[in-house]
Amino acid sequence: MVPSLSDLSGRVSRRGLLIGGGAGIGLLVAWAAWPRRYAPNLVAAPGETIISAWIKIGEDGHVTVVVPQAEMGQGVTTSLPQIVADELGADWRTIAVEAAPLNPLYANRLLATGMAAALAPALTGSAAGYAERSGLMATAGSTSLRAFERPLRDAGATARVLLAKAAAARWGIAWETCDTKDGFVVAEERRLRFGELAVEAAGYTAPSPPPWRAEGPDRLSGQSPLRLDLPGKIDGSATFAADIRLPRMVYAAIRQGPIGGSRLVRVDKAAAERVAGMRSVVTTDHWVAAVASNWWAANRALDAMAPRFETPKPLIDDAAIDAALAAALNGDGHRIAGQGELAEAFRGQTIRVADYVVGVGQHASPETPAATANWDRDLLEIWLPTQAPAVARRVAAAAIGVAETQVVVHPMLIGGGFGRALDHEVAAQVAVLARRLDRPVQLMWSRAEEMMHDRFRAPARARMAARTDPAGRVLGWQAKIATPAWGQELADRLLAGETLAGAAFAAARGGDGLAVAGAVPPYRIPALAVDYHPAEIDLPTGYWRSGGDFVSAFATESFIDELAQAAGIDPFSCRMAMLAGQPRLARCLSTATALGGWQGGGAGTGQGIACHASRGSFVAVLAEARLDGDRVRVDRLVAVADLGRMIHPDIVRQQIEGGLLFGMAAAVAAPVSIAAGLAGPRRLGDLRLPRLADSPEVTVELVASKAEPGGASEVAVPPVAPAIANALFAATGRRFRTLPFTTAA
């Protein structure tokens, strides 16, 4: 019998692993390499046949595709089923979608490998095996298509072969002579519906690996069929966590204290009881919840009871954060990447230096944290938006002291996660409420609560230094970035740090490569170094759309522009001269400048450019911007993106357009301030996000490519801010080195 991870962690202490990190790593690698098999745990509806862990076929011909990734607007419940339908030969009108149950078969191996490479390189080789064996299901890092195209294509091809074998047996012909089209198995004039063959097909076996369909003009991949999630979102039938309704259900609102481990010390329950509809008050050491017959009554009751908290440590504020970042930047760092002899390149030369600042960021997602839960017969059911359902289950179980097997998680549609749904405070809170109330309860955070108690985008300071030759080419480059170790903290939360794997992971890691992702420039530079400087700021941080690339691209592409302008060289020509090893990025940049009518970036043009490569994709952006009083106005954005082979081009275009506006909003919105342990703004209106009237003209060009698919949902976010900053310099002659720009002098 193969011992479980919990068995091993019971025999080896975390302290022992941290002392003897090499042994711990060896145990993890060995554990990850042990062969295991996993069976599907799908449930078939009446008339359905389970073909594999990915596909069910109904007798009426519908094909249900199991999707292991969370739908939060990025289109995975369309693009992933499209892969199956294309390979299977299904009729798109018959495709249905089902969220995958928790099972190692659906683990995101690519995400785990990427995290290990960035945080604990010694574990990179075993990370995929760990992800599978621990059931690490997670949606993040633009990995959905890259991680699951192959298994889904194999699943579709396998089902096609099984159906062909079933039909061939009926017709008495070789299965290789059969094909599939529009939901039928066909052979010359003969045809049978998938639904007629599903039961028989499940009894056959397919070759491994299954043969993929040959390329042809009638392939569904590369087309843009109707998004499967769109009709429900238009007519209101799509179900989110706050739409769940259960018998006897009550509604809860919550209030938490200032950042820093605040403890609840006083509430006025009598005042709360005077609010019509109030049912009860639930308190813990760190929060208070009002429970009522409707959410509005619960939220009003919180105001009435005026909860008071005490914080054991000094209250964090902007000054403390700035001081911590400055101290970290001037302190020791971890070398994340390097090449060539930088010291030699800098010795005795004129070095240009510039500092860049990125402030705290809020997710400000349309849907605030919400969850519905029911405790019944020692079983907790939770309906919530989650990008990591296994983590949500673990958090909920730990909150009420039960085994994970006593918790069932129902992943819901997410109303724009942007990384926020990787964290699950709401899961723990609603679990406590359901257990104490012994009845169904729906918890929803108010907008103010969500904005004050976010897992914020980490602030950062970057110090860039470079030496150039007279032609503007960079000969030496150094990037120092000070920011909290949010990547390591996120990994700890996802990997359950007290397990053997988590302990070995902690022992193996060095600097936080996620926090400075994208900091190695795409340009050909003989000598360079990227250093990470960890900053302790006592602010809860998490993943924010595009991760560390947002900071890295802003500093890198702004500084490249400064170097070009200092040398009197067109910023476009400067970049192109150093992109000899990046033909795809160079093509994006040259096409973007041609489409945008690039005028050289000179004074008065109001034009700026930037480019970036991440997650297997490449993008260049041209921006036209100006100052309008104390506000930054962006008049135009032109983007050219090469994301490799596209499954659904319209979804790709939507993600690029959304990424451009998301990145622009982060650059021009009101700054987030921290005062007395509380964050502001606390309303979306106060964040001054761009409205329709403020939105620029947007042009997106997608480069046709046969390369492997890259990520789409995040790649356009990082280069927008530096493109706008460079455009503002061309418009005003001032350098904007602080994000958001409203904080720049």
HELIX and SHEET records of a PDB file:
HELIX    1   1 LEU A    5  ARG A   11  1                                   7    
HELIX    2   2 ARG A   14  ILE A   19  1                                   6    
HELIX    3   3 GLY A   21  ALA A   33  1                                  13    
HELIX    4   4 VAL A   76  LEU A   88  1                                  13    
HELIX    5   5 TRP A   92  THR A   94  5                                   3    
HELIX    6   6 PRO A  104  TYR A  106  5                                   3    
HELIX    7   7 ARG A  109  LEU A  119  1                                  11    
HELIX    8   8 PRO A  121  LEU A  123  5                                   3    
HELIX    9   9 THR A  124  SER A  134  1                                  11    
HELIX   10  10 SER A  144  TRP A  171  1                                  28    
HELIX   11  11 TRP A  175  THR A  177  5                                   3    
HELIX   12  12 PHE A  194  ALA A  201  1                                   8    
HELIX   13  13 LEU A  230  ASP A  235  1                                   6    
HELIX   14  14 ALA A  241  ASP A  243  5                                   3    
HELIX   15  15 LYS A  269  GLU A  273  1                                   5    
HELIX   16  16 TRP A  295  MET A  305  1                                  11    
HELIX   17  17 ASP A  318  LEU A  329  1                                  12    
HELIX   18  18 LEU A  342  PHE A  346  1                                   5    
HELIX   19  19 PRO A  389  ILE A  400  1                                  12    
HELIX   20  20 GLU A  404  GLN A  406  5                                   3    
HELIX   21  21 ARG A  420  LEU A  422  5                                   3    
HELIX   22  22 GLU A  425  LEU A  437  1                                  13    
HELIX   23  23 ARG A  447  MET A  452  1                                   6    
HELIX   24  24 TRP A  486  LEU A  495  1                                  10    
HELIX   25  25 LEU A  500  ALA A  508  1                                   9    
HELIX   26  26 ASP A  549  ALA A  566  1                                  18    
HELIX   27  27 PRO A  571  ALA A  577  1                                   7    
HELIX   28  28 PRO A  583  GLY A  596  1                                  14    
HELIX   29  29 PRO A  649  VAL A  668  1                                  20    
HELIX   30  30 GLY A  685  LEU A  687  5                                   3    
HELIX   31  31 LEU A  692  ASP A  694  5                                   3    
HELIX   32  32 VAL A  720  THR A  732  1                                  13    
HELIX   33  33 PHE A  741  THR A  743  5                                   3    
SHEET    1   A 4 GLU A  48  ILE A  50  0                                        
SHEET    2   A 4 ILE A  55  GLY A  58 -1                                        
SHEET    3   A 4 VAL A  63  VAL A  67 -1                                        
SHEET    4   A 4 ILE A  95  ALA A  99  1                                        
SHEET    1   B 3 ASP A 179  LYS A 181  0                                        
SHEET    2   B 3 PHE A 184  ALA A 187 -1                                        
SHEET    3   B 3 ARG A 190  ARG A 193 -1                                        
SHEET    1   C 7 MET A 278  THR A 283  0                                        
SHEET    2   C 7 TRP A 287  ALA A 292 -1                                        
SHEET    3   C 7 VAL A 250  GLN A 256 -1                                        
SHEET    4   C 7 VAL A 441  MET A 444  1                                        
SHEET    5   C 7 ALA A 370  ASP A 376 -1                                        
SHEET    6   C 7 LEU A 379  LEU A 384 -1                                        
SHEET    7   C 7 VAL A 407  PRO A 411  1                                        
SHEET    1   D 2 ARG A 263  ARG A 266  0                                        
SHEET    2   D 2 ARG A 308  GLU A 310 -1                                        
SHEET    1   E 6 HIS A 334  GLN A 339  0                                        
SHEET    2   E 6 ALA A 527  PRO A 534 -1                                        
SHEET    3   E 6 VAL A 474  THR A 483  1                                        
SHEET    4   E 6 ALA A 460  THR A 468 -1                                        
SHEET    5   E 6 ARG A 352  VAL A 358 -1                                        
SHEET    6   E 6 THR A 738  LEU A 739  1                                        
SHEET    1   F 4 GLN A 607  SER A 614  0                                        
SHEET    2   F 4 SER A 617  ASP A 628 -1                                        
SHEET    3   F 4 ARG A 631  ASP A 642 -1                                        
SHEET    4   F 4 GLU A 697  LEU A 702  1                                        
SHEET    1   G 2 SER A 673  ALA A 675  0                                        
SHEET    2   G 2 LEU A 678  GLY A 680 -1                                        
END                                                                             
